[in-house]
Amino acid sequence: MQKPVYLDNAATTQIDIRVVEVMSNLMSKEYGNPSSIHGFGRSMKVKIEEVRSLIANRLNVQPAEIFFTSGGTEAINTIFNGAVHSLNVKRIITTKIEHPAVLASAEYHSKTNDTQLDFVNIDDYGTVDLEHLKELLTGSSLKTLVSLMHANNELGTLLSLEKVSEVCHANNALLFSDTVQTMGKYPNDLSNQLLDFALSSAHKYHGPKGIGFMFVNGNLKIEPFIVGGGQERNMRAGTENVIGIVGMGKAFELAYEEMEENRTYMLGLKSYLVDKLKKELPHIVYNGGHDGLHSILNIGVPYNKHNEMILMNMDIAGIAVSGGSACSSGALHLSHVIEALGKAKKISPIRVSFSKYTIQSELDIFVEVLKKKLSFVLV
């Protein structure tokens, strides 16, 4: 029987055994509440601050600019809420291909707080139209938050933070970038004041689920989204997930130490798969281009009744890939990203995403299974 093949690392990654060991060791030996004044509590508090300093040092920011959260979605909600209620943001600019948490937050504040919501244009690969962004910002008197993801989680398309930051800050706009897919894969030096807000989710770089952090520029002060306690310097109430924080710290440390090695390895996998697909399935199209994030490749197969079920059929064959949201029947519904690119009802997208644990033979299996499951009948 064929061994299952996991190629959905943009959704989540296998936790590194070295991370498991650190978490297990702490879990079995210490259990104090970090808010307690006695030694048991202080010991855990020290561990939290050690991880905060580790992350801050890697990103070249101050520890006071790092706040721990339960993950990306909480951080996104906190940032939007704080921008609107604490920084007097009256306008949000984003794209239609952002993560659902960003779009939902932007739409929520548009409806609830009468915040103006505008969408900047993108091209066929999901690249932001900088000229249109300039047009949207030039001459506007409204305090604006621009929210653009660093790497699109479906396409892998990368954003030039330098160019976007220049446009935003020239027009006194705040810049938030969803860096979930690039944190741990790119250096992300935040000392150059390019970003006002950024975030991370540990399970995207072989850490535990349910833990992440957000970066808030030290020149800004926003209100907490979760209240009821003084944790995280009054920014996030609730007893800290120390085990998760320590696990994230180890995963973050490993990701940065092994970053170049992992990047080179995954680039090789991506190049190999593209070459193989071009040779064996030349009718496939590529969404997002080839030069995006090294861990993501999004391809499109002809949209027809048979290929509607392609993700489910691949799963039955033991191949885990993604591409859109699936209903209970397993039929593929095109993602909002593919729809925004104008490819709805034209292609069925398949996102292949790699990690340091992906091996070349798994890509061979993927292509062979895909060839068997695909239909190129245009009906």
Secondary structure, DSSP 8 states (H G I E B T S, - for coil): ----EE-BTTT-----HHHHHHHHHHHHH----TT-SSHHHHHHHHHHHHHHHHHHHHHTS-GGGEEEESSHHHHHHHHHHHHHHHS---EEEE-TTS-HHHHHHHHHHHHHS--EEEE--B-TTS-B-HHHHHHHHTT--S-EEEE--SB-TTT--B--HHHHHHHHHHTT-EEE---TTTBTTB----TTS--SEEEEEGGGGT--SS-EEEEE-TT-----SS-SS-HHHHTS-S---HHHHHHHHHHHHHHHHTHHHHHHHHHHHHHHHHHHHHHH-TT-EEES-SSS-TTEEEEEEE-STTGGGHHHHHHHTTEE-B-EEE-TT--EEE-HHHHHTT-TTTEEEEEEE--TT--HHHHHHHHHHHHHH------
